[in-house]
């Protein structure tokens, strides 16, 4: 398996799976290295998409692994690749979030992300905010 920044060859895969971002935005994020993909046998099997909270703190917006590939440590490898890249870029803190009714909260805690607050929007489950110090 290979973890790498997405390129134009990954666009169609991510476009069909990621329903949260407009297609033009996906192209911009690929161009600016804000999408990381997991590849196996030249096939994309997952991705991590991020941006910057307050325009200065890396924030992981989406982590997706194909259903048939889950439970194999691919998500962990994507997150660790992202963290290393953020540290190389001199960021000491990264963030992410997940809804309180999702299992992902346990995954992030296992990766040493700390609960840091929450957000409650009308008619939505509680959103838990996580931070991790990369120092």
Secondary structure, 3 states (H helix, E strand, C coil): CEEEECCHHHHHHHHHHCCCCCHHHHHHHHHCCCEEEEEECCEEEEEEEEEEECCCEEEEEEEEECHHHCCCCHHHHHHHHHHHHHHHCCCCEEEEEEECCCCHHHHHHHCCCEEEEEECCCCCCCEEEEEEECC
